[in-house]
Amino acid sequence: MSAHAGDVEIHSVKPSSPSNSNGAKLNKYSSYLTQDKRRGGAQAMLHAVGVTPEDLDKPQIGISPVWWEGNPCNNHLLDLARHVKEGCKQEGLVGLTFSTIGVSDGITMGTDGMRYSLPSRDLIADSIETVVMAQHYDGNIQIPGCDKNMPGCVIAAARHNRPTIIIYGGTIKPGVRTVDCPHMGFKAGENMNIADAFESYGAFATGKITEEQRLDVVRNSCPGVGACGGMFTANTMSSVLEVLGLSLPYSASIPATYAEKTQECIKAAGYLKRLLELDIKPKDILTRNSFLNAIVVVNALGGSTNAVLHLLAMARAADVNITIDDFQTITDKTPWLADLKPSGKYVMEDLHKVGGVPGLLKYLLKNTDLIDGSQLTVTGKTLAENLEDVPDIDFTTQDVVRPLSNPLKETGHLAILRGNLAPETAVAKITGKEGLQFKGIAKCFDSIPPFFDALERGEVTAGMAIIFRYQGPKGAPGMPEMLGQTAALMGAGLGGKTALITDGRFSGASRGFIIGHVVPEAFVGGPIALVEDGDEIVIDAVKRSIDWLVSEEEQKRRREKWVQREYTEKRGVLYRYARDVAPANVGAYTD
């Protein structure tokens, strides 16, 4: 799949079941629709959409791009689906394309629309499961793009458990600055990305950059199709898919506009045909050790805190026992090696050029005991077998990936915190660049807009522990991300001087001293609901604690005054989500 390693060969194993003239297994799931004479109506309807009598003996593959036009992450996915369909035709499979919905985190960030982002994960899973099961498709090739697409696809695959390959739509190329911007550390001609566009607001609002400099970032940071380019949530989750074994090698890092991505789409059908022959299904691939492998790589890459939320939900869908404490166990023994944005220098395209996820995996497999190479993948081979011909990372010619002897951080950047502010855990992103401890004075916001007004008035200052509450799965509802706020703080020069604490989530593009996923959330009466301006908050990443320095007597007095809020939504998606969603520390699942 990559110029670095050549194609991964389909495993040379004899089919374990009868084959037709095309070499693919006879339909296991949809045969009663196409073979049973009583199903003549079904056959007639298939003929109406171009399925020939000869095609009725072929496996039917549901091709599910998470396609829509209004977002660079997803805009091109229907085009990729057409290449997948052509590959199915070449392999003697019947590819039938259906689409599902998406939500752009970047476009909705900071608006009420962001509340729909996490619920879209469940809608994607529900819709793919529904079509694959209702239509009795033999297999599924999924094509996700933006953040929630990937976990939604995995949850669907685990539920329908039909042979499945997931093709990531690919990362965006970096934008290029056209004017100098000394405050943000850029010169004309240097690269930038979507996170810079968000941070430009804070810099502009506090008078540190001009309108011309701000517009240069906004107009040039996203040069075309592909998901956000740093190790934000989309690229974190695409890396997870590859490590889990549900995507082909290099799928996570191939940029959306590279010819390799088109080739991956065309070749996917051949691999899926072999999965049909061997009857390898998602739950054969999704094991506890494959999930532990994924958690290792999230830490080595410096990935998004959203990975905690999504991996927990994905594991549950696959009936795999993973808990939030597994993340801390692995963080404690996994070094952070990849110098990727938002906290580092490079983007996903740079990682691809030096070996991609396979290069990192091979290095970890050869030099540590962190990776279990025996796990099965969609190539029909094990993870270790896929890596045999992958070139070693050359540490003399690049510094995108650091050697184990010189990591960015000796242990991972994810921290699972507990304390009287978060009795059932919170998730922190601690890179070490902002320090490992923070003590500050609380400033509380129950909604988002007042924060930006306060920032512009100079009321948000160094030494504050800024709390955004009623942003949890039930409280918002929908658990929105706080990228607008973290980016504004960074742009204003307050990123290393404040902490941001929330029962909501953070974008993978967020950086700074940030703690999210506070459980219990404010809506259900968690301690975060009782904090008042001026209270002292102490965060210690070494002790993994988050404490609220208010006496138990005062806490009790405030709790007696606290009143449970009603659901803000009375109908529709957000009402159902608020009613059904589980806490963040178990994955915020709804089924």
N, C-alpha and C positions, 0 to 999 in steps of 0.2 A: 504493500500500500504506500510505500515511501521510496523516494529516490535514494534514501540512505540504506535501505535494506532489501529492496526488491519485493516482489509479491510474497505473501505468506501462502504457501502451497496448501491446497485442501488435503486434509489428512488421508493417507492411503489406507482406507479400511473398507472391507467388503460390506455392502449394504446388508443390514440385518433383517430386511423384510422384502417381499416381492416388489419388483420394479416393472414399470411399463417400458415401452420402446424408447422413451426419452431418458431412461435411467432413474427417474424419480419414483418414489414410492407411490403406489396407488392411494387415492384420497382416503384418509382415515376418518376425517370428520365430516366432509361435505358430500361423501359418496351417496348418502341416501337422498340428497337433493338432486343429484345428477344421474344416478343409476336406477333408482326405484321408479318404476313406471307410474306409480301412484302420485309421483311428484312432477307430473307433466306440466303443471302450471309454473313451477319453479324453472323447469327447463325452458319453457316458452319465454319467460321473462328474461332469462339469461341470453337466449338467442336474440332478443330484441335489442340488447346492448352490445351485440357483436361477438358473443361467444358461439363458436361453431360446434357442430356435432362432434367433431374430433377433439375439441377442447374439453368436452365434458368428462373425459377420462383423465384430464390433467389436474394436478393440485391447484387449488385456488388460493392466491396469496393476497391478503389485504395490505395495501400500501397506504400508510397513514402519515402524510406530512402535516405538521402543525403549521399550516400555511395561512397567511393573510398578508395583505399588501402594506399595511400601515406601520411597518417596523423593519429596520434593516436586518434584524436577527432572523426574521421569518419570511421576508418578501420573496426570496428566491427558492423557497422549499418546494413549491409546486414544480418548478423547473427540474429540481433534483429528482422529484418523484417520477417525472417522465423518463429520466434516465434509468431509474430503477425498473420501471415498467418495461423498457426496452430490454434490459437485462433479463427480466423474467421471460420474455418472449424468446430470447436466445437460448434459454435453458429449458424450454418446454414447460414453463409454468404459466398460469393465467394470472396476471397481475391486475387487480381491481382497486382503483384509487379512491379513497375517501378522506376527507379532511376533518380537522377538529379546530377548536378555538385557541387563541392565545391572548395574552395580555402583555403589553410592553411595560416592564418595570421602569425603564428610563423615561418614557413619556408620561407615565402616570405618577412618577415620584413627586411627593409633596402635595398631591391632590387627593380628593376623596376617591378617585379612581384606583389609587394604590391599594385600597381595601379589597379589591377584587383579584389582586395578584396571586396570593397564596390559595384562595379558593379555586383559582383556575387550574391548579395542579389536580384537584379532585375531579373537576369537569373534564379535563383531558383524559384522565384515567377512566372515568365512567364512560365517555363516548367511545374510546377505542375498545374497551371491553365489550360494550354493547354491540358494536358493529361486528367485531370478530366472532362473538358468540352467536349473535342472532343470524348471521349469514353463514355460519359454520365454515369459516375460512380455515384452510389447513395450516397456514403460517401467516406471519405478520412481519413486514418490514416498516419500521417507524422512522420518521425523519423529524426530529425536534430541533429547535433553534434557541429560543430565549430561556431564561432561568428555570421556570417551573415546568417547562416542557419535558426535560429529561426525567425528573422523578415521576412525573405523571405517566410517561411512557413505561417506565420500569414497573410502576404499580399495576398498570394495565396488563403488562406482559406476565407478571406473576399471577394475576387473577385469571386470565384466560388460559395461560400455560400452554400455548401453542408455540411451536418452533418460531423463534423471533430473532431478528437482527435489528439493532438500532444504529442508524447513521446520523451522526451529528452534522448539522447544517454548516458548521465551520465558523471559525473566528474571523472578525473583521481585520483588515489591515490598519495600521496606525495612520492617523491624520498628520498633516504637516503644517507647522506654524508659518505664517507669512510676515508677521511683525515681531519685533523684540518685546519681551515681557519680563524684565529683570526681577520683579517681585515674585513671580511664580517660577523663576529659575529657568526660563526658556529664552532661546534666541530664534530668530527667523531661520527656517530650514530644519528645525528639530522636530522630532515626533511628539505627538500628544494623543489623548484618547478621551472618551466620554467623561471620565472622572474629572479631567481638567475643566470640562465645560461646567460641571456642577460646582467645582471649587471657585470658578471665576466669579460666581455671584457674590460669595462672601468677600472676595478681594475688592470687587466693585462697590459693594454696599458700604464698606469701611474706607473707601477712598484710596485704596492702594493701587488700583489700575484704572485706566481710562475706558470709556465706552468703546473706543476703537480696538483696544486690546481684548476686551471682553468679547466683542463680536467676532474677532478673528478666531478665538477659541470655539465659539458656538458654531460658526459656519464651516470650520475646517476639521473638527475633531473626528467626524464620522465620514470617511470618504466613499463608502459604498456598502454593499451587503455584508452580512456576517454579524455574529454576536460580539458583545463588548470585549475588547481585546486583551485586557489584563487577566490576572488570575482572580476574576470576579466570579459570581455564582455560575454563570453559564459555562465558562471554561473549567471551573472546579467540577461541575457535575458531568461534563463531557469526559473529563479525566477519570472520574469515578466509573462511568459506564465502561470505559476501556479496561480499567483494572478489574472490574467485576467480571469481565469476559463477555459482555453483551454486545460490544462493538468490535469491529476489526482493528488490528493494530494500526496506529497512527491516526485513527478517526478523530481523536480528541483535538489534535493540534493542526491538522491540515486546514489552512485558511479557505474560506468559502469560495474565493475566486480562483484558486489553484486548479489546474487540470487534474491533479490527483484526486480531488473531491468528486469530480465527474466520473473518473475511473472507478473509484470506490463504489459509487452508486450502481454502475453497470455490473460490476463483479459481485455485488452482494447476493444476487439471486443464485449464483453457483454455490456459494457457501450455505445459503438457506436450503437448497436442494439436498445438500449432504446432511444437514440437520434433520430434514424430513426422513431421509434414508436411515439414519441412525436413531431416529426418534429422540433427539436431544431437545429438551424443553427448558424454558427459563428456570424452573425450580431445580433442574439438574445442575445448573450453573451457579445459581444463587445459594451459597452456603455461608455458614458462619465465618469460615476462613476467607472466603472471597470478600465478605464485607470488612473483615479486619484488614485485609490487604488494602482495600479502598481507603480506610481511615488512615493507614500509614501514609499513603500517597497524598492525601489531603494535607497532612501535616508537612510532608517533605516539600510540597509545592507552595505552602503558605495560603491554602485555599480559604474559601468563604465560610463564615460561621453558619450559613444556611445549610451547609453539608450535614451538620449535626441533625437538624430538623428533618431533612429529606432522607438521610440514610436510615434514621429510626423508622420513618413511615414506610420506606421501601422494604426494609427487613421484615417489618410486621406483615406486609402484603405477601411476602414470600414464606411466611411462617418460620422465620429465622430469629433466634433469640439474641438480639443486640440491645444493650441498655446504654443510657447516657454515660454511665461510669466507664464503659469500655473506651470511650473517647479519651478520658483522662489517663487511663492505663497506657494507651498507645502513645499519647502525646508525651508522656514522661520518658519514653525511650526512643522517640523518633526525632532526628535532627531536621531542622528547616534548612533546605539546600538550594531552593530555586529563588533567584533574585528577581521576582516578578512584581509588577504593579498589582495592588495600589501602594504597597510599602516599599517596593523595589524599583529597579530601573527598566525592566524588560517586559515585553508582551508575549502572547502565546505564539505568534509567528516566529519570534526569536527562539523559543523553546523547540519549535518544529525543526528549525534549521540546524540545531545542535543534537537532534536525536529524538525529540518528542518524548511522550510517556514511555514508549518501549526502551529508549536509551536509559531513562531514569530507573525503570523497573529492573533492567538487566544489571545496572550498577548496584542496586540495593540487593538483588538476589545473589550476586557474586560475593558481596562484601559484608553482608549482615544476615541476621536470622529473622529479619522483619517481614519478609515476603514468603508466602507459601506458593511455590511454583507448580504444585500438583493440581491446582484448580482448573476445571474444565472451562473452555471458552467456545465461542461461536465458530471458530475455525475447525472445530472437531478435535483440536489439539489442546494440550494443557498450556497454561501460561508460560511455563518454562520452555516448552517446545516451540512456542511462538517466538521466543527471544533468542533461540540458538544462533541465528544468522544476523541478529541485530548488531551493528557496529558499536563498539565501546565508546562512551563519551570521552572526548579528548579535552582534558583539563588544561592543556597547554595553549589552546587556541581560543578558548571561550571562557566567560565567567557568568553565563546565564545560570548554569548549575554548578554549585560549589562541591568540592570533594568532602568526604566525611571528615577529613583532617582540618577543614576550615569552613565549618557551616556558618550560616547567618545567625543561627541560634542553636545551642546544644540540644535543646528539646523543642517540641512543637509550639506553635503559637496559639493553639486553642487551649482554653482553660475552663474547666467546669467548677464554678464557684458555689459555695453555700454560706449561709449566714443568716442573721435575723432579718435581713432585708429580702433574702431569697431562700427561704427554708427548704424549698424543693428544687433548688439549683437555678443558676443563671449561666449563660455562655459568654465568655469573654474572648476577645481577639487581642492578645498581648504579644506584640512583636519584640518588645524590649526597647524599641527606639523612643518610646514615651515613658520609659521607666517601668518598674515592676510593682510599685506601690503608689497609691494616691489617697490623699486626705483632703476633703473639701467641704464646702458649705452648699447645702441643697438649694436649688432653684427649680421649682416644679411647674410643669405645664401639663394640663389635662387635654389639650388639643394642640395642633401644630402651628396655625397662623400666628398666635401671639408671640411665639419664639422669634420669628423673623423681625417683627416689629421691635421687640426688646433688643435684638442684636443691633439693629440700625440706630436705636436710641442710646447705645452704649451701656445697656443694663446687664448684658452678659459679659462677665469679666473673668480674668484668670483666677483660679482657685475655686471655681464653682463645680459642683457635681450636678449636672443638668439632668433632670428627671422628666422623661416623657412617659406618662402612664395612661391607662385606659386605651392602650394601643395593642393589647393582646389579641389572641384568636377570638375570644368572645367580646372583648371590650370595644374594639374599633368599629364593628367586628372585621376580622380578616387579617390581623397582624401585619400592618404595613411596615415598610422599610424606612429607615431614617437617613438615607443618603443625603437628602437635601440639607439636613441639619448638620451632619458630620462634615460635609463638604463646605458648608458655609463657615463652620468653625475653623476649618483648615485654611480657607481663603482669607479669613480675618486674622490669621496668625495665632489662634487660640487652641489649635489642635493638641499641642503637647502640654497645655496649661490648664485644661479642663478635662473632666470625665463626662461621658454621656451614658446614662443608665435608662433602660426601657424594658417594658414587658412586650414591646414589639420586636421587630427584626432589624438587621442591618443588611444593606446591599454588600455584595462582595467587593464593591468599589470603595466602601467606607474604610477609613483609617483613623487612627487616634486611640485614645484610651477609652474603649467602648465595651459596654456590657449590655447584652440583650437577653431575650427569652426568659425574663424574670418570672419565676413560678413560685407561689400562686400569683396570677395576674391581678391587677387592681380591681377588675370587674367582679371577681369572686371574693373580694375582701382580703387579698394579699397585703402584707405589710407595706408594700410600695404605695398603696392607696392612702396610707396614714401619714406619710412623710409631709412635713411642712417646710416652707422656706426658712433657711437658717439652721436646720438640723445638720449635724456633722455626719458625714459618710466616710468610711474607711474601706479601701479596697486593697487587698494584698494578693498579688498573683502567685507569690511564692507559697504562702499558706493556703491559697485558693479560698479566700474568704471575702465576704462582702457584708459589712456590718454598719448598722444604723445606731448611732450613739445617743439613744433616747432611753430613759429608764423604763423598766417594765410597768411601773405604775402609770407613767405618762402614756405609754402605748395602750394600756388598758382603757384609760380615760378617752383617748381618741377613738378606740374601737367602739366604745359604747355610743359615741356620737355619729359614727359612720353609717350611712344609709345606702343600701343596695340600689344600684341604678336599674332602670328597666332597659330592655333591649331597645336600641335606637331604631332598628329595622323591624317592621311588622310583617313583611311579605318577601318572597323572592329568595334569590341565592344567598344574600348576606344573612337573612333571618335563619334560613336552614343551617347555614354554616355556624352561626353563633349558638344555635340550639344544640347542634350535634357534635361540635369539634371537641377533641380531647386536648389536654394541656400540651404545651410546647415541649416539655421534657420527655414526652413519649412519642413525639412526631406530629402533633396537631392533625391527626387523622380524623376522618369523619364517618368511616364505615364500620 
